[in-house]
Structures are given as C-alpha cells and as structure tokens.
Amino acid sequence: MHRIRTLLAPLANRTQTDASAPLTNPSASGFLTIGTTTYIDPHGTYPLDHRSDGTPSVIINDTTHPITILTESNHSHPATAPPTDPLPPLVLAPGERTETRRGDGVRVG
C-alpha cells in the first residue's frame, strides 16, 4: 500500500492552476467565413483556397478578434531569403469583410 501512495503522490501534489491555465491563442467568439466555409468560435490558422477561375475569395470576420490574412512574406524567412510579397499583411477588424486574390491562410488573433 505504501508503494501505491508513493506513486500517486505527484498527482496529489499538483496545483490546480495547471488545469485552468489559459490557452495561448484563445478562441474568438462568433463566425469566420472563408469562401463558402464558416467556422464557429475560430482559433488558430485556417487555409485560404483560391478558385481556379481567378475570382477573389470572400473573407468575413464576424468574430470578437481581428484576423490576419497571411502571405508567404508574413512567415519567417531565413536571413538570406528576401520576402516574396512586399505588401504588408491584410488585417480585418471585427465586423469587416473583404475579397482578396492573395494570401495562403487566415490567422485569428
């Protein structure tokens, strides 16, 4: 019986704050629409697919957080590689929408 108590002691000594630690990238409340797909309470990064006919992709930010349309230049590059897209990232505030032909993904937050 002493051996079982010894094995379970680390679990009993854990603080309760570990279980309630906040997420590093909290979910946004609301809806994120990319093209024809709508995400509920999104968090993280979502792909941005472009249509083969060249029409722009519709992005609607009906969330509580701003979103960023990521392009290749917004990702980290080695020091020797220049960015391929000189334009700054496109950021949509809550409630905004846009149509775009550029970008690889959409990041919430």
N, C-alpha and C positions, 0 to 999 in steps of 0.2 A: 504494500500500500504506500510506503514511503517513496518508492520509485515513481509511482504514478503522480504523486503530489509534486515531485521534483520536475517531472516532465511538463506538467501543466502550469507550473509557477510562472514562466514567462508570459503566458496568456493572461493570467490573472493580474499581473503587474502592468499590463499595457494601459496607457492613459486613454481616456475616452475621446480626447481631441483628435487622435489619429483617425477615428471612424468618421468624424464630422469635418475633416479638412476640406476646404473649398476647392472646387475644380480650378485648374489653371486657366481654362478657357470656358467660362460659364455659358450656358445655353442662353440664346436670345428668346424672348417671348414673341410670339407672332408667327408670320409666314414669310418665307423667302421663295420667290418664284424665279426659276431659271428656265427660259423657254416654255415648255409645256409641263414641267415638273415643279410641284410645290412641296416645300419642306416645312414641317411644323416644328416650332421651337428649335431652330437650327443651331449648330455649334460646329466649329472646325472649318474645313475646306471642302468645297464641292466642285466637281468638274464643270467646265463650260464647253459644251459641244457646239460646234459651228455647223450650220447647214451647208450641204453641198451646192445648193443653188446660189449661195452668197448673200442671202438675206440676213440682216442683223439678228442677233439673239436678244430677246427681251429679258430684262432683269428688273424685278420689282422687290424693293426692300420694305416689307410691311412688318418689320421687327423693331425691337427696342434698342438695337445696336447698329452702329454704322457697319457697312460691308466694304470690302476692297476687292476690286477686280484685278487679279494677279496676272501679270505678263511675265515672259521669260526674264526680263531685266529686273523684276522685283524679287527674284530668287537670288540667293547668294551665289556669287561667281568667284572663281579663283582670281587672284590679283592680276594675272596676266591676261585674262579674258575680258574684253570690253563688253558692256551691256549691249544687247542686240536691239533694244527698244528705248530710244532716248526720251520717250514721253513718260511723265510721272504716272503713278498708279491712279486709277479712277476710283474714288471713294464716294459711296452713296450714303447719305444720312437716312435715318429712319423716315419712312414715308416717301422716299424718292424712287424714281424708276428711270431706266434708260434703255436704249437699244445700242448694241455695240457689235462690231465685227472683230474686235481684238480681245485678247485675254485667253488664259489657259484654265483659270479657275476662279472661284469666288470664296473669299475668306470672311467669316463672320467675326466681328470684334476688332 
